[in-house]
Amino acid sequence: MGNSGGAATNSGIDFQQRIAAYIMTCHLCGIGEISGIDSIDASRLKELRFETNDEIDDLVALGDGFRVLIQAKRSLNVSSDVDSEYSSVISQFVRQYLSDDQQTDVYLLAVSPKASSRIRGELRKLTEAVRLNEMGASENPSTIIEDEVLTKTQELIEHHFRKQSGRVIAPHEKSSIFGRIHVAVLDIESGGALESAAMMLLNVKTQLDPKTLWGALIALGLTLAKDRLSISDKNIRERMGKFITEATPDTLELSTLGGKKFASGREVVVAEYPEEDNKLIVAELIRFASDGRRRLKFSDGKLAFSDDYQWTVRRRFSTTTGAQNYLVNEMEDLKNYEVILMPINSDEDYDASPYAQAHSEYCQAQLRNLGGRMYCLHCAEAVSEDRAAVIEIDEEDEPHRVGMVHSHCLRPLDRYMGHIQSTFFRKYERLKTFDYSEWLRRVQRGQGAFGRKPGGQAFLAWKSEYDDFSKGNWCIRVTLEDGSAQYITERARVLRVSRSEAERLSAHFNEGIEQAKSDSNPLCYSDSGEMYGHYSTILKEGGNPVSCTHSAAVKFTQSIDAAYSLSKNFYTPLAYLSDAGTGRPVTLDDEVVPLLTNPLLVEEYVANWEKAGNMKLPECFVSIIDTDDRFDRFVRLYMGKGIGIAVDPKWTLQRDLASGWIVQHFESLVSGSDS
């Protein structure tokens, strides 16, 4: 017989250290909100303790204003048996309460999607209801399963409290312990949604292979747990922060030779020679007069020495090195030009003058003040481009600014002072205007529609008449044959309607349940709660169907919302390709607009589209559809033009869709099924 207990223990330890690795990842990458764990602000983390002396000893997260004691259980079921694993968890919660009662403590039960629905659904809802004072509402009576979960849990709390303290627990103590329990469902195992999010975070923030760094963080957690050690935020950064090398305005490679500061004392211009074709001037000019005033005037693409004498500027630099690099890089285009050099006839270091030094400090301060905000001074899109220019805008009738611009946005009078460099940006050239920070902020609570990757072609129903303005106080609960409950949702959020509408929809739903039963193909939810449909459909999709028995209108509560609303945005964020020439979304053969759930895979998908379509896509960059509202407008616009939408599509060489989602109009699907 195999060592199944050992395998279970190992998988549990791995799950625990993956949670720790994810918390450390968010902390290192400056992400405060941790998906699924609202009680931890990773940006304010001060210490992580592993296998501690606390009664809840798996993991403790300490920070400014919070202490979260984590019990990590990969799989768990509710049980009344005092010798069960669930009883052991409750025992630890009670011991913690008795030994070190801190009112703001959070007892976090972290489970994977493999935990039972009673843990993921009923227990989660009940603990939220206690914190929100929603228990016992007459308009929303508890289900049989909720009563069962509540009874078993409270009896275990009473049992362990009496056993450990020698007295009967008071009602307020029982309520306090139960209310401190938070349930977090974390899909953090290999290939899970949170691991994918961690990989993207690390991919953006490090120049290492993200899998290597992710593995190192898991290994660090395992080592700390084995030796029952703690790690401070400072030590996390000392050990792992050296691998986080995000490109920011502070990681600049300046065009000055060996310099670390901006050069401000000279203007170096590449200009067209007046009244002569095929001749360029490379002129080095003194920037400041002895009283600190600027000696030169730049405006409308020209350098004006007087009203009657001007040069048309091709490029403008802070150093001769920058101009030399430009001439070398543009050698092919300039091969028919005569280049005239006009250096300053002096050995004086004009960059060292007091006015130049003060101006350099001023420019450095402006750049520092940008922080992590890397947006183009001209087009205002994110700058995620290797060797994007760092420039100074210093022209007549223009406000003085310092910042970054894309290479394709660079203008002749932009005073080029250096560039940023990033191996990661170099690897993903199509993402040069991509806002990684915005994507990472959105993806943690989004893409609810894409939790399960289709094995082949799949259809994604899009409802054009979706209404999220209703804030009705009623919803529809569906009771399943095992006594558990689900709630009718739209776009992964509990549907809120008026009482009369809830009763009408519930009656209609009950008719559908009875009809499906008579057709020997009951309406079901999968036991994970991720799928809804007919019995046969869920079986084909690999789920374990649990039949619906009836539905009822019940009062909407925050605890229902917290437990059963699974994402903030159902579809988004999604990425699409924008034509660099027109700025419009790229369509394939004017028939379909492709969208992506993971922008880092853009080259893989583009290679398939070009090969299957025997085409070459135009120069393009990747943009974001950041909210479901924008997705609705996007789909409505292109469907109105007769152009389809596909998500993560790949085609065979015969132009058949091999995998991905085809977005279909919900109303047309319904009318088609009725005909």
Secondary structure by P-SEA (a helix, b strand, c coil): ccaaaaaaaaaaaaaaaaaaaaaaaaaaacccccccccccccccccccccccccccccbbbbcccbbbbbbcccbbbbbcccccaaaaaaaaaaaaaacccccccccccccccccccccccaaaaaaaaaaacccccccccccaaaaaaaaaaaaaaaaaaaaaccccccaaaaaaaaaabbbbbcccccccaaaaaaaaaaaaccccaaaaaaaaaaaaaaaaaaacccccaaaaaaaccccccccccccccccccccccccccbbbbbcccccccccccccccccccccccccccccccccccccccccccccccccaaaaaaaaaaaccccccbbbbbbcccccccccccaaaaaaaaaaaaaaaacccccccccccccccccccccccccccccccccccccccccccccccccccccaaaaaccccccccaaaaaacccccccccccccccbbbbbbbccccccccccbbbbbbcccccccccccccccccccaaaaaaaaaaaaaaaaaaaaacccccccccccccccaaaaaaaccbbbbbcbbbbbbbcaaaaacccccccccccbbbbbcccccccccccccbbbbbccccaaaaaaaaaaaaacccccbbbbbbbccaaaaaaaaaaaaaacbbbbccccccccccccbbbbbccaaaaaaaaac
